Amino acid sequence: MPPSTPIRPRSLPSAQLPDLTGTTVENGRLQLLALLGTGGFAKVYKAFDTLSSDYHAVKCLARRKPGSRGDINLRHEIRNHTQVSHLPGVVTLHRSFLEGAYIFIVLELCDMDLHRLVIDQQRCAGRPDVAKRIFLEIVDVLDACHAAGVSHRDLKPGNILCDADGRNIRLADFGVATCAAESTQFGVGTPVFASPESLDRDRESYSTRGADSWALGIIFIALLTSSLPWRVPVDSDRRFAAYRSDPANLLRRMLDLTPAFSCLLNRIFHPDQRRRPGLEQLRTDVLAMERFLVGSSSGQCVSKSHSRSLNSSPRIGAIVFKPNPMYAFAAVVPPPVNSEQPSPLGKSNPASDSTSETSVSSRRSTKSLLALTRRLKKLVLPSGFSKSEDSRSA
């Protein structure tokens, strides 16, 4: 039966939206089969189209009050997504409609997102060739979006969908996308992938394309190392401040990057957005590179030294992805001070073969893991939808 719960038109948090699994919408055409994920104000379902016999991802939101900010923002999202929906590499937006108290957006169904592929399944671990291929696909689709006049402004692995084998990259979630080349709307998107100027409210405006290019650099680091260089690109973030004070060496040492790749990242993260490489130049530079991490080459596994390098700096550590969709996108992992300090996920480093020392190290590891878990539970997943055991779409 179709959903008909009467509510006032307003933006309801997704937790207050009922589970419509098992119902039909659009005059019985769409059968909502399973809940795929939830976001701040939406639920996403796997649906079967009885007319075309296709499967779709259907995004459900509470109906907005006409003319309200939520209504305007949603209209902009649908307009911007529709403008690039026909492009290869963009999740197809088939249609949208109102029914009862809800808005439904019918989207292309994809197997998974890059966060799940890279973190949960570790499919890029030790595979710089795979990371390079995926990155170049992202560059191509973003370049096409920019050519069509749309900047995404929330690029991150969770908003990039793909097949189960990591192919057929699809860009999703145009909730904060814009057609403006310059924006005065600050603080949109996900902070860890945001550019410094897009967070600086003292500025008059910032380049939306420049902000997208900055996010690409963070994504490439994530693909290659399963880590993030900082929480937020502001001077109060000690990791970002450390990078600003030593851009030539900090990332190279911390993430075990080759000099050429480190130099490219420094250009992507240049403080002056006008001096960052364009997407065409970025693609050319990445294509020409055979190695990105020390001890690895295209198609070869990363050396063991790289896995240790993520926290090898005595004063700064990388932000390592937590492979658990319940928690926030990234977890802060403090750098080791000595050989007895626990490693990122609470596994102690073997400093001695002594049984007593092993016991002490084990207790320290347990305490470290519990402390890390408590910190993680305080974090909130920034925009985008939580992961599920099944497929996911925008």
N, C-alpha and C positions, 0 to 999 in steps of 0.2 A: 504494500500500500504506500502511496506517496506521503512524504513528510508534511504535516500540516500544523505543527505546534505553533500557536499564535504568540508572537513576541513583538515588542516595540522595535522599530528599525533603529538599530544602533550597533556599534562595534562590540560584539561579545567576545571575550577571551575564549580560545578553543576549548578550554576545560569546561565551559558552560554550554558548549554546543552538544546536543545529544548525538549518540552514536547511531548513524543511519544505516549501518550495515544490514543488509537483507531487505531494504526498501527499494522501490522503483521511483524514478523521477522522469521528467520530460514526457509526460503522458504514457508512461510505461516503457519508453524506449530504452532507458538506461537502468540496468540492475546494479546496485551498489553491492559488490561481493565481499569486500574486505577492507579494513582500515589499514592504509599504508603508512601514514604518519600524521603528526600534528604540528602546527606552528602556533605563533602567538594568538592569531585570530582565525585560524582555518584548520580544517581537517581534510585529508586527501584520501580518496578511496580508489581501489581498483574496481573498475566497472565494465560490464559487458553491454555492448550496443546490439540490441536485438534486431535492429534494422540492417546494419552493415556486417554483423557478426564479428566486429573488431573489439579488442579490449582497449580501454582508455584509463588514464588517471583523471579523476574528477575532483576538483578542489571545491570545497564547500565553505561558505562564509555566511555570517548573519547579514541580513539585508540592512543596508545603510539608509539613514535618513536622507532624502533627496537634498542635495546642496550642501551637505555636511562635509567636513574635511575628509572623513573616511570615504564618503561617496566619491568625492573628487579624486582622491588618491587612487581608488580602485579603478575609476574610469581611465586615469592616466596609465595605470599598469596594463590594462587591457589594450589601450590604444598603442602604447609603445611596443608591447609584445606582438600585437597584430602586424605592426609595421615591419617586423623582421621575421615573423613566423614562417615565411616561405623560404628563408635562407637555409642552405645546407648547414647543419651544425647547430641549429636552434630548435628547441622543443616546439613542436607544432601546436598552436592554439586553434583547435577546431571550431569552437563556438562557446558562447556564454549565454546564460538565460536566468531569469528570475522565476522562482516557484515558491509560493507560500511565503514563509519568513526568511528564505535563503536565496543566496546567489550561488550559481554553479558555473564553474569554468571547466570545459572539457579539453583535456590536454593529451598529447602523445605519451604513451606509457613506455618507460625505460626500465632496464633491469636494476640499476643501482646508481649511486653517485660516487664521485672520486674519493670522498672521505672514506667511504666503506671499502672501496677497492684498495686504496693506498694504506689505510690504517688498520681496519679490521682484518683484511685479508692479506696485507703486506705484499701485494702483487708487484709493486715497483721496487721492493727491497733488493738492493744489489743489482738492479737492472737499469742502468743509465740509458740504455737504448730505448727501453719502454717509456721512461720518463721523458726523454727527448721527443719521441713520437707524439705522445699525448700533449706535451707542451706546444708543439708546433701546430697541432690541430686546434688547440685553444686560441693561439695567436691568429690563425686563419679565420675562425668564426668571429672573433672579436673585431678583426679588421673589416669583415663584411658588415657587421653591425654598425661600426663607425661610418663606413661608406654610405650606409642607409640612413645615417643621421641619428643613431641611437647609442648613447653611452650607458653601460650597465650599472656601474657604481656599487655593485655588491658581489664582485667576483671572489669566489672561494671554492674549495673542493666540494662542499656540500651543495653548491648551486650548479655544478657541472655533472651532468648525467652521462651514462655510457652503457654499453652492453656488458654482459657478464665477463667477457674476455678483455674488457678495457678499450674496446674499439667503438667507433661511431659516437664520438663525443657530441653531446648536446648541451647547449647553454640554456639554463632555466632561470626562473624567478626574476621577473622584471619589475618587481614591486617598487624599487626606488630608481628605476631607469629614467633617463631624461633625454629629450631632444636638444637641450641647450648645450652649446659648446662650453660656455662659462656658467657656473652656478654660484648662487649666494646661499644655498641651502647646505649648512655645515652639519657634520656629525651623522650623515646617513651611511647605511651599510654596516659592515662588521669591523670594529676598531682594529683588530690585529692585521687586517688586510688593507686598511685605509691609508691614504697618503697623508703626510703631515699637514699639507695645506688644506685638505678637506676637513680637518679637525680644528683649524685655526680660525676662530671667530673674529679675530682682529683684522683679518684680511677682508678686502672688498669682495673677492670672488676667487674661484680656482678653476682650472681646466678639468673638465669631466673626463676627457680622454687621457690626460696625464694621470689622473687618479686610477683609471683602469690599467694603465701601463705599470704603475707602481704595484698594483695588486698582482700582476703577472709575475713580478720578481719574487714575491712572497710565495706564490703558488709553486713556482719552479723549485724553490728551496724545499718546500714541503714534499714535492714529488721525489726529489733526489735523496732527501735525508730523513723524511718523516718527522721533521722538527720545524719550529718557527723561531726566527731570530729575536723577536721581542713581543711583548703584549700589545702595546700601543705606541705608535711613532711620535711620542712627545718626550720632552726633555726630562720629565719626572719619572719616566721609565728608565731604570738603570741600565738595561741592556741597550736600549736605543741611544741613550746618552753616551755609553761606552763606544758604540759604533760611530757616533758623530765625532767623538774625540780622536778616533783612529780608524777611519774608513778604509784605509789601504790594507790594514792587516787584521782587523778584528774578526770579520766573518771568515776570512781565509783560514785563520788559526782555529777558530771555534768549530767550524764545520768541515775542516780538512779539504778546502776547495783548491782547485788548480788556480794558478795566478791569472790565467786568461778568463776563467769563469768569474773569479772574484772581481776582476776589472770590469766585466760586463755588468755585474750586479751593482757596482758602484756607479755606473752610468745610469742604470735604471733608477737607483735611489738617489740621484743627484738632487740636492736641495732646491735647485732652480728647475722647475718643471719644464721650462722651455728647452733645457739642455738634455733632456732624457731622449733616448733613441725612439724613433717612430717604429710602428709595428713592422713595416717592411724591412727596415734596417735591423731590427731585433731578430726577425726571422732569418735574415742572411747571416748574421753573426752566430746564431745558435746552430744553423746548418753547417757552418764551417768548423765547429768545435767537435773534436772526437773524444775529449775527456773533460769531465766536470769536477770529479773528485780525485784526490790524490790516491794512487794505487789502483785506479780503475780505468777502463777504456770502454768505448762503445761496445755493448753486447757482453761485457765481462762483469763478473761480480765484484762488489766493493770489497776492499781488503778489510781485515779485522781491525786494523788501526783506525779506520773511519768510524766504526761503531763506538770505539772508545773516545774518539775526538769530540763527540757531541757535548761532552762535559769535561773536556781536558783543560780548559782555561782555569787558572787558579782564582780568577776574580769574577768570571761571568759564565753562566751556563746557558745552554739552549733551552728553548721551550719545547718539550717533547709531547707529541700527540698521545693522548690516552685512548687506547683501543677499546672504548666502552661508550656506546652512544647515549647512555644514561647521563653521562657527565658532560661538562663543557667541552668546547672544541679543542682546547689545549690545556695542559697542566704544567704549572711551573715546577721545574726540577732544579734544586739547588746544586751548584757545582761541588765536586768532591774536594775536600781540603787535604785529606791524607788517605792512605790505602785502607784504613779501617772504616771510612765513612761509607754508608750504604750507597749502592748505585741507584739510578733513577727510579726503578720500580720496586725498590726495597730489597734487592738481592745484594748481599754483602760481597765485597771484593775479597778474594782469598789472600790474606796477608800472612797466614801461618797454617801449618798442618796440625797444630795443637788442638786437641779435643776441647779444652777449656776455652781457648780463644774462638773456636768455631761456635761454641754455645753462646758466648757473649755477643759475637757478631750476629747470630741468628736472632737473639732478643732485640738487638738494635734494629735489625731489618724489620722485625714485626712492628716495633714502635714507629719506625719511619713510614711503613706502609699505612698504618692506621692514621698517622698524622696527615699523610698525603690524601687519603680517602676523605678525611674531614674537610680538608681544604677544597677538594674537588666538589663536594656536595654543596659548597657555598657558592659555586660559580653557576652562572645561568647561560644556557646555550643562546648565543646571539643570533637573532633572526634566522630564517630558514626553518625547515621542519626536522623533528627528531626522526631518527632512523628506526626502521622496523625490520622484521625478519623477511619481508617480502620486497617487492619492487618499490621504487620511489620516483615521484616526479615533482614538478614545481608546485 
